[in-house]
Amino acid sequence: MNPPPSLEPEDLPAKPQTLAQCHEVIDTLGQQLAQLREQVAWLQERVKLDSRNSSKPPSSDVAGTSRPRRASERKRGGQPGHKGTYRALLDEGEVDAVHDLRPPEVCECGGPIEPGRALRHQVTDLAQAVRAEVQEYRLYRGVCGHCCKTHESVLPAGVPRGQIGPRALALIGALGTKYHLTQDKIRTLLGEVLGVRFSLGAISQAQGVVARALQAPVQQAAASCAGAAVLHMDETSWRQAGSPTRHWVWATVQPQVVVYQVLPSRARYVAQALAGERPAGVLVTDRYAVYDWVAPERRQVCWAHLLRDFERIAGRAGRRLLGLGRVMFRWRARGAGPAEFERLQTRVRQALERGTRAGCRRTAQTCAHLLAQEVSLWTFTRHAGVEPTNNAAEQALRTVVLKRKISGPTRSTRGQHFVARGFSVMERCRRQDRDLRAWLGAGPMPSLLPGG
C-alpha cells in the first residue's frame, strides 16, 4: 500500500493580487485539500492495521483490540460421551523393579485373607545418578629401534576427533531447534542434569558439526523442490549480528519435506533459485511481486492474504469482496465443485471491476492488480491437491519466528547454517512422526525425502 504524495511548504500558493489569481489559488487549494484528505485517510488506515487486515503478526496487535469470541455454553473439560485417554502401563519386562504389596494374611476377625488380582501401579522417576558417559582414549607414539620410523596409534572408527560424541551432538542439535534453547541454556542444562561442563564455544562448535553433517541431505531435499507437484513458499526476516543488511529465512514446503535457507536477499532471483525458473508443479505464494515470474496458471495466490486485503478495503468500497471471500472458504469446506466456483469467480470479477471505478485511488489500484492476477486466484479449482491458502508455509515459518524471538540474531554463517539445516530436519521428523534426536544420532545422515 503506497502512501499518497505529501505536500511541502513551498507547494503552497503565493498571496493573490488579482481576481484571476484568486481563482487560481482556490483551484490549487482545492487540489491540495483533496491530497491532504487522501493522506489523512491513508494515515488513519495505517493506524488501524492489525493481523486481521494486513500481514502483521497477531503478536503486534494492541491489547484489547482483538475480536472477542462468542462464549461457549459448554462447561470446561471433557464433554459427556468423550472417550478419555490414559497412559498405557509398561510390560513387566520393561520395568526396573516389581514390588508385591500384599494385604495382611489374617483379618481382625481371625479369618484368613485370600489375595485377589493385583492392581498395577507404576511410578516413573529419574535415576538417582543421571550423568554423561565419558570414554578416554590414550594415543601412544613409538619409534622403531632399528630404522627410527615413528608409529602413532589412531582412534577407532566412529570416535570423533572433538570432545563431544554423536549422541551428545544429537541432543545439542535437538535442544537448539525443537526446544528453542539458546546456547547458554543448553550449556546450563547439560551441566545441571548430566554434570558435563562445556564452554559456550564448544556448544557453538557442536552446532557447527551438526550443520555440516546435515549439508548433504538438506541439499538433496532442496533440489527436489523444483519437481514438486505443489510447493508452498514464504519468507520472514532474520537478523545477523554485525551485518548491515537484513537477512531472510526462506521456507519451501512440500507435504512431507520443508527446507529452510537463510539468505541475504528476498529478491526474485532467490525465489527462482529455490523453486526453479520453471517449476514443474503449482507454486502457492502470497501476492509478493517477486513471484510474478511464475506463469499465472502455475501459481496459486493465497486467499488468506486476500481476505485481509478485502478487510482493509471494506471501509472504502463496501464489504462485497469480503463477503465473497468468506463464501469461497465456506464452499471450499463443503467440497464445492469447479462449476460452482465458476459462478463465484464471475461475481468476484464483477466486484473487482466495480472496485477499479471506486473513488479511492488505492482501492482502484488493489482491485486492478487482483484482476491482473485473476487466473492465479482460482488455480486450486483446476488442480487437485492445491490449497487456496499459503498457510502451510506460514505455519512452517512460525517455529523459526519463535527461535528468532527467543534466541535473537545469529552471529556467524555457522549459526545460520545450523538454524536452516537443523529446522529442516526437525520439520521432516515432525511431519513423518520420527524422533529428532534418534534421527540426528543415526550415524550417516539418511535422506530427508519420504522413505529416506
C-alpha positions in Angstrom: 0.0 0.0 0.0 1.9 3.1 -1.3 1.4 6.4 0.6 -0.1 9.3 -1.3 2.2 12.2 -2.3 2.9 14.6 0.5 2.8 18.3 0.4 5.8 20.5 1.1 5.6 24.2 2.4 7.0 25.5 -0.9 4.0 24.0 -2.6 1.6 26.5 -1.0 0.5 29.3 -3.4 1.6 32.9 -3.0 -0.8 35.6 -1.9 -3.1 36.5 -4.8 -3.2 40.1 -6.2 -5.9 39.9 -8.8 -9.3 38.2 -9.2 -7.8 35.7 -11.7 -5.0 34.9 -9.3 -7.7 34.3 -6.6 -9.4 31.7 -8.8 -6.0 30.0 -9.4 -5.3 30.0 -5.7 -8.8 28.5 -5.0 -8.2 25.8 -7.5 -4.8 25.0 -6.2 -6.0 24.9 -2.6 -8.9 22.6 -3.6 -6.4 20.2 -5.2 -4.2 20.3 -2.1 -7.1 19.8 0.2 -8.0 16.6 -1.8 -4.4 15.4 -1.4 -4.4 16.1 2.3 -7.7 14.3 2.8 -6.3 11.3 1.0 -3.1 11.5 3.0 -5.1 11.7 6.3 -7.2 8.7 5.2 -4.1 6.7 4.4 -2.5 7.5 7.8 -5.8 6.7 9.7 -5.9 3.4 7.8 -2.2 2.7 8.8 -3.0 3.2 12.4 -5.9 0.6 12.2 -3.7 -2.1 10.6 -3.6 -5.3 12.5 -3.4 -9.0 11.9 -6.9 -9.2 10.5 -6.4 -6.7 7.7 -2.7 -6.9 6.9 0.3 -9.2 7.0 1.2 -8.0 10.5 1.6 -10.9 13.0 -1.0 -11.3 15.8 1.6 -10.6 18.4 1.8 -7.0 17.1 -1.9 -6.3 17.8 -2.7 -3.8 20.5 -4.1 -5.5 23.6 -7.8 -5.3 23.8 -8.3 -4.8 20.0 -8.9 -8.5 19.2 -12.3 -9.5 18.2 -14.0 -11.2 21.2 -15.1 -14.8 20.8 -18.6 -15.8 21.5 -18.8 -17.5 24.9 -19.5 -21.2 24.7 -22.4 -22.7 26.6 -20.5 -25.9 27.4 -18.5 -26.5 30.6 -14.8 -26.7 30.6 -13.1 -30.1 30.2 -14.3 -33.3 28.6 -17.9 -33.4 27.4 -20.4 -36.3 28.1 -19.5 -39.2 25.8 -15.9 -38.2 25.3 -13.6 -41.1 25.2 -10.8 -40.5 27.8 -7.1 -41.0 27.2 -5.0 -42.8 29.7 -1.3 -43.6 30.0 -0.6 -47.2 29.0 1.2 -49.4 31.5 4.6 -50.8 30.6 5.0 -54.5 30.3 6.6 -56.3 33.3 9.8 -56.9 31.3 10.2 -53.1 30.8 10.1 -52.0 34.4 13.2 -51.9 36.6 11.7 -53.5 39.7 8.4 -55.0 40.8 7.2 -54.7 44.4 4.4 -57.1 45.5 2.5 -55.4 48.3 0.1 -58.0 49.8 -2.6 -57.4 52.4 -2.4 -59.0 55.9 -2.8 -62.8 55.9 -5.4 -62.7 58.7 -8.4 -60.4 59.2 -9.2 -58.7 62.5 -11.9 -61.3 63.0 -9.4 -64.1 62.7 -10.4 -65.3 59.2 -7.8 -65.9 56.5 -7.4 -63.4 53.7 -7.1 -64.7 50.1 -5.3 -62.1 47.9 -7.1 -61.3 44.7 -5.9 -59.8 41.4 -3.2 -57.2 41.8 -3.8 -53.6 40.9 -0.8 -52.4 38.9 0.5 -49.0 39.9 3.7 -47.7 38.1 5.7 -44.7 39.2 8.2 -43.2 36.8 11.2 -41.3 38.2 14.7 -40.4 37.1 17.7 -42.5 38.1 19.4 -41.2 41.2 22.6 -40.5 39.3 22.0 -39.2 35.8 25.3 -38.5 34.3 27.1 -38.5 30.9 29.3 -41.3 29.8 33.0 -40.3 29.3 35.4 -42.5 27.4 39.1 -41.8 27.5 41.3 -42.8 24.6 45.1 -42.8 25.2 47.1 -42.4 22.0 50.7 -43.5 22.0 53.6 -42.8 19.7 56.5 -45.1 19.3 59.8 -45.1 17.4 61.3 -48.1 15.7 64.6 -49.1 17.4 66.0 -50.3 14.1 65.0 -47.7 11.4 63.8 -44.9 13.8 60.4 -44.7 12.0 57.7 -43.1 14.1 54.4 -45.0 14.6 51.3 -43.4 16.1 48.1 -45.0 17.3 44.8 -43.9 15.7 41.3 -43.5 17.1 38.9 -46.4 16.5 36.3 -46.0 13.7 33.4 -43.8 14.8 35.2 -42.0 17.5 35.2 -38.2 16.8 38.2 -36.0 17.0 36.3 -33.5 19.1 35.3 -33.7 22.7 31.5 -34.3 22.1 30.2 -37.7 20.9 27.5 -38.3 18.4 24.6 -38.9 20.9 25.6 -35.7 22.8 25.7 -33.8 19.4 22.2 -35.1 18.6 21.0 -33.8 22.0 22.6 -30.4 21.4 21.0 -30.2 18.0 17.6 -31.1 19.3 17.8 -28.7 22.2 18.8 -25.8 19.8 16.0 -26.5 17.3 13.0 -28.4 18.6 13.2 -27.0 22.1 14.4 -23.4 21.1 17.1 -23.3 23.7 19.9 -20.7 23.5 23.5 -21.9 23.6 23.8 -20.6 27.2 20.7 -22.6 28.3 22.0 -25.7 26.6 25.3 -25.4 28.4 23.4 -24.9 31.7 21.1 -27.8 31.1 24.0 -30.2 30.3 25.8 -29.1 33.4 22.9 -29.3 35.8 21.3 -32.5 34.5 24.3 -34.5 33.1 27.1 -33.0 35.1 29.0 -32.1 31.9 30.7 -28.6 31.7 31.1 -27.3 28.2 32.0 -23.7 27.2 29.8 -21.6 25.0 32.4 -22.0 22.3 32.1 -25.8 22.5 28.3 -25.7 22.2 28.7 -23.4 19.2 31.2 -25.7 17.6 29.0 -28.6 18.2 26.1 -27.0 16.4 28.5 -26.3 13.5 29.4 -30.0 13.4 25.7 -30.9 13.3 25.2 -28.3 10.5 28.0 -29.8 8.4 26.6 -33.3 8.8 23.2 -32.1 7.6 24.5 -30.3 4.5 24.1 -33.2 2.0 20.6 -34.4 3.0 19.3 -30.8 3.1 20.8 -30.0 -0.3 19.2 -33.1 -1.7 15.8 -32.0 -0.3 16.3 -28.5 -1.7 16.9 -30.0 -5.2 13.6 -31.8 -5.1 11.6 -28.5 -4.8 11.7 -27.7 -8.5 10.0 -31.0 -9.3 7.3 -30.9 -6.6 3.7 -31.2 -7.7 2.7 -28.5 -5.1 5.2 -26.2 -3.5 4.4 -23.5 -0.9 6.9 -20.6 -0.4 7.2 -17.8 2.0 9.9 -15.8 3.8 10.5 -13.9 7.0 13.2 -11.6 8.2 16.2 -12.8 10.1 18.9 -10.7 11.9 22.6 -11.3 11.6 24.6 -9.6 14.3 27.1 -7.2 12.9 25.7 -7.3 9.4 24.4 -4.1 7.9 22.0 -5.9 5.6 18.9 -7.8 6.7 18.8 -11.5 6.1 15.7 -13.6 5.3 14.7 -17.2 6.1 13.1 -18.8 3.1 10.8 -21.8 3.5 9.9 -24.2 0.7 7.2 -26.6 1.9 6.1 -29.9 0.5 3.7 -32.2 2.3 6.5 -34.2 3.9 9.6 -32.1 3.4 10.4 -28.5 4.5 13.6 -26.8 3.5 14.8 -23.6 5.2 17.6 -21.4 3.9 18.9 -18.1 5.4 19.9 -15.7 2.6 20.8 -12.0 2.4 18.1 -11.1 -0.1 14.4 -11.7 -0.8 14.7 -10.7 -4.5 13.3 -12.6 -7.4 16.5 -14.4 -8.3 16.5 -16.0 -4.9 12.9 -17.4 -5.3 13.9 -18.7 -8.8 16.9 -20.4 -7.4 14.9 -22.1 -4.7 11.8 -23.2 -6.7 13.4 -23.4 -10.2 12.9 -21.0 -13.0 10.2 -23.2 -14.4 8.6 -25.1 -11.6 7.1 -28.4 -12.6 4.1 -28.1 -10.3 2.0 -25.3 -8.8 3.6 -22.6 -6.6 1.5 -21.3 -3.7 2.5 -17.9 -2.5 1.2 -14.6 -1.3 0.9 -11.6 -3.6 4.6 -10.5 -3.3 5.8 -9.3 -6.6 9.0 -11.5 -6.7 6.8 -14.5 -7.5 5.4 -12.9 -10.7 7.8 -14.7 -12.9 5.7 -17.9 -12.5 3.1 -18.5 -15.2 -0.3 -17.4 -13.8 -1.8 -20.8 -14.4 1.0 -22.4 -12.4 0.6 -20.2 -9.4 -2.0 -20.0 -6.6 -2.3 -16.7 -4.7 -3.1 -17.1 -1.0 -6.8 -16.3 -0.2 -6.0 -15.8 3.5 -3.9 -12.7 2.4 -6.7 -11.7 0.0 -9.2 -11.8 2.9 -7.1 -9.4 4.9 -6.8 -7.1 1.9 -10.6 -7.2 1.5 -11.0 -6.5 5.2 -8.8 -3.4 4.8 -10.6 -2.0 1.7 -14.1 -2.9 3.0 -14.4 0.5 4.6 -13.6 2.3 1.3 -15.6 0.2 -1.2 -18.2 -1.7 0.6 -18.0 -5.2 2.1 -19.0 -7.2 -1.0 -15.5 -8.5 -1.7 -15.0 -9.5 1.9 -18.3 -11.4 1.8 -17.4 -13.2 -1.4 -14.1 -14.2 0.1 -15.8 -15.8 3.1 -18.2 -17.5 0.7 -15.2 -19.1 -1.1 -13.9 -20.6 2.2 -17.4 -21.9 3.1 -17.8 -23.5 -0.4 -14.3 -25.0 -0.2 -15.0 -26.5 3.2 -18.2 -28.3 1.9 -16.4 -29.5 -1.2 -17.9 -27.4 -3.9 -17.1 -28.3 -7.5 -15.4 -26.3 -10.3 -18.8 -25.4 -11.8 -19.9 -23.7 -8.6 -16.6 -21.8 -8.3 -17.1 -20.5 -11.9 -20.2 -18.7 -10.7 -18.3 -17.3 -7.7 -15.4 -16.3 -9.9 -17.8 -14.2 -12.1 -19.2 -12.5 -9.0 -15.7 -11.7 -7.7 -14.6 -10.4 -11.1 -17.6 -8.1 -11.2 -16.9 -6.8 -7.7 -13.3 -6.1 -8.6 -14.3 -4.3 -11.7 -16.6 -2.1 -9.6 -13.7 -1.5 -7.3 -11.5 -0.2 -10.1 -14.1 2.6 -10.6 -14.1 3.5 -6.9 -13.4 7.0 -5.8 -10.4 5.9 -3.8 -7.2 5.6 -5.8 -5.7 2.9 -3.5 -8.8 0.7 -3.8 -8.8 1.0 -7.5 -5.1 0.0 -7.7 -5.6 -3.0 -5.5 -8.6 -4.2 -7.5 -6.8 -3.6 -10.8 -3.8 -5.7 -9.5 -6.1 -8.5 -8.5 -7.8 -8.5 -11.8 -4.4 -8.9 -13.5 -3.8 -11.9 -11.2 -7.3 -13.4 -11.7 -6.1 -16.7 -13.2 -3.8 -17.3 -10.2 -6.7 -16.8 -7.8 -8.5 -19.9 -8.9 -5.7 -22.4 -9.6 -7.0 -24.6 -6.8 -10.2 -25.3 -8.8 -8.2 -26.6 -11.7 -5.6 -28.7 -9.8 -6.4 -31.3 -7.3 -4.3 -31.2 -4.1 -3.7 -27.4 -4.3 -4.9 -25.4 -1.3 -6.3 -21.9 -1.8 -4.1 -20.6 1.1 -0.4 -20.5 1.9 -1.0 -21.5 5.5 1.4 -24.4 5.1 4.4 -22.1 4.5 3.3 -19.6 7.2 2.9 -22.4 9.8 6.3 -23.8 8.8 7.9 -20.3 9.4 6.2 -20.0 12.8 8.8 -22.2 14.5 11.6 -20.1 13.0 9.9 -16.9 14.2 9.8 -18.4 17.8 13.5 -19.2 17.6 14.2 -15.7 16.4 12.3 -14.2 19.3 13.8 -16.5 21.9 17.5 -16.7 20.8 17.9 -13.4 19.0 20.2 -13.0 16.0 22.8 -15.4 14.9 26.4 -14.2 14.9 28.0 -16.2 12.1 27.4 -18.1 9.0 27.8 -21.3 11.0 24.8 -20.2 13.2 22.8 -19.5 10.1 23.5 -23.0 8.7 22.6 -24.6 12.0 19.2 -22.8 12.1 18.4 -23.6 8.4 19.5 -27.2 8.3 18.5 -28.1 11.9 15.0 -26.8 11.5 14.7 -28.5 8.1 15.4 -31.9 9.8 13.2 -31.0 12.7 10.2 -30.4 10.4 11.0 -33.6 8.5 10.9 -35.6 11.7 7.7 -33.9 12.9 5.8 -34.5 9.7 7.0 -38.1 9.4 6.5 -38.9 13.1 10.1 -39.6 13.8 12.2 -38.8 16.9 14.6 -35.9 16.1 17.3 -36.9 18.5 17.3 -40.5 17.2 17.5 -39.3 13.6 20.4 -37.0 14.3 22.3 -39.7 16.1 21.7 -42.3 13.5 25.2 -42.3 12.1 25.4 -41.5 8.3 22.6 -39.0 7.8 19.6 -40.5 6.0 17.7 -38.7 3.3 15.1 -36.0 4.1 12.9 -37.2 1.3 10.0 -39.5 2.1 11.1 -43.1 2.6 14.7 -42.0 3.4 
